[in-house]
């Protein structure tokens, strides 16, 4: 299992990823992907002022 996680971390590094929704469940995901060196673009239907 740990080997698969390490493979994923190596694979995702320096990739571009889009995240749909910047809600409660996706904020930890965005932070985790960012910590792995992923180029993240996040989209949400709310305007910028309504987010966190």
N, C-alpha and C positions, 0 to 999 in steps of 0.2 A: 504494500500500500504506500509506504513512504517513498519508494522508488518512483511510483506513478506521479506522486505530488512533485517530486524533484524534476521529473521529465516535463511536467506541465509548467513549472516555474521557468525552466530553461526555454521552453517553446514560446511562452507568452512574452518574455522579456523583449522590449523594443518593438512590440507589435502595436497596431492601432486598434482600439476597441471602442465601440459605441455602447453606452448604457442608456436604456430607455426608462425614465423615471428616476427622480432624485428624492425618493421617499425614505422612510425609516429603514426599510430592508435593504435598499441599495447603497446607502451611505457607507456602511462597513465594507461592502464589496468594492466601492470606488476607492476607499482608503487602502484596502488590501492590494488591489491591482496597481495603484500608484506606488506602493512600497516595492512592488516587483519590477518597476521601471516601465510600466505600460503607458502608452500615449492614449489618454482617455478623453473622449468627447461625450458629455452627458446631456441628455435632452429631457425636458419636462414640460407638461402642458401649462403649468403655473408660470407666472411671470417672475422675474429675478427677485423682486422685492418680497414675494410671498414665500420664498424658500428660506429655510433655516435662518 
